[in-house]
Amino acid sequence: MITITAVIRAKAGHEATMRDALVAVAAHVAANEPETIGFFISQSETEPGLFTTYERFADKAAMERHNGSAAVATFFGIAKPILDGEVILVTSQEVSATLR
């Protein structure tokens, strides 16, 4: 399993726009990407402009299809002007998962 963890910061006052843009990607994933095994979005309780995603892909090809999708391009079109710093991406091989 290939995973991506993303750390995304929105400028103050743009938290709702960033959240909505991320949720739109999640909706696209649910409807169109069966090989994206999971797409999780979190928003910090103490820093509302801080978001993280955890994305699980069946394989590298699925990750590349996701990253090359129109939904991701649309997200970055919305997010770029409201980002507070660079997006931090960590791509990994999943070692263990506990799902309930």
PyMOL commands that set and color helices and strands:
alter all, ss='L'
color gray80, all
select helices_A, chain A and resi 15-32+60-67+70-82
alter helices_A, ss='H'
color red, helices_A
select strands_A, chain A and resi 2-9+36-43+50-57+88-93
alter strands_A, ss='S'
color yellow, strands_A
deselect
rebuild
show_as cartoon
